[in-house]
Amino acid sequence: MAREKQNNKDLGLFIKKARTDQRLTYEELAEMSGISSRYLKEIENHGNVPSFSKIQQIVCALNISADPLFYKEQHTDSLDFKRLQVYLSKCTDDQITTILAIVEAYLRTYKTSV
């Protein structure tokens, strides 16, 4: 059976924004990530969905987090979120484990509609 071609415009826009923010050409990113510039154009402009390994190559070449691809509701632009990240970066592993347990308990208690 023929494999159906998948499209995802959000993925393409995410990669294109990261590439243009870093002022990279298709050819430069293609060389850095080990994929062809033609394939990169298809991903960015036509929403072609590459394999997970290709996404990993692109994300690593751009030196960016893939979190926005998988966690659409993340509040990365929030000042409070950024402050929390700074505080967490100063915590020990034991402190992070404790904070994680508190957050998980809080979320179980106060579930919000998704």
N, C-alpha and C positions, 0 to 999 in steps of 0.2 A: 504494500500500500504506500502511496506517495506521502511524504511528510508535508504537512501543511505549513506554509510560511507564516511566521508570527511577526506582527508589527507592534511597536510600542513607541509612540512619538515622544513620551516623557523621557524615556531612556536616551533617545537621540538628542533631545534638547538639553538634558543634563550634561551629557558629554560635550556637546557643542559649546555650552556656556563655559564649562571648565577650560576647554581648549582655548577659546577666544579670550577669556579672562587672563590666561597666561601668555597671550599673544603668540600662540603656536599655529603654524600652518597645518593643513592636513598631512602634508608630507613629513613634517617634523614629528608630529605625534605618531604617525604611522611607523616611522623609523624607531622611535623610542619604545613603542609598544610591540613591535614585531608583527604588525598586521599591514595589509596593503592600504594605501590611501584611498583607493576605489572602494574597498569594503568599509572603511571609516566613513566615507561620504554617504554610503547606503544606510549606515546606522544612524548618522546624524540627520540626514535629509528625508529618508524614506521610512524610518522607523523599523528597519530590520533588527531583529533581536539576535545578537550573537550568543555563542555558548558562554557558560559561566566562566570558563577559563579565559576566553577573549575579553569578557568584561573585567576580569581580574587584571589582565595585562594592561588594559587601557587605564583603569583606576590607579594601578601602581605607577604607570608611566607619568600620569598627571599628578601623582603624589597627593591624592585627595581621598576622603572617606567615602565609602559606598553606602553609608547609613541612609542618606536621603533617598536612595533607590528602594530601600527595603522598609524604611520607617517614614512613611509619608507625613505622619502627624507630629513629627519631632519639632520641638520649639527652639531650633538652633539660633534664631534671630533674637530671642528673648534675652534681655539683660539678666534676669534672674537665672535663666538656664546657664548662661556664661559664668555668672558668679558661683553657681553651684559646682560647675566643672573645676573652677579654680580651687574651691574649698576641697573638693574630692581629691584633687591632685596632691594635696598636702597631707592626706590621710594615710595611715598605715594599712596594711592588708587586713588586719583584725578590725580596724575602725570601718573600713569599707564593707566588710562582711556584716557588721552590726547595722550599719546604715541601710544596706540592702535588705536585711531582714525587716527593718522598720518600714521601709517603703513598700515592700511586698505585703506586709500585714495591713498597712494603710489602704493600699489599692484593693485588697480583698474585702475590706470593711466598707469602703466608700466607692464601690464600682460606679462608673459613669457610663452612660449610653455611648456606644461607638457607632 
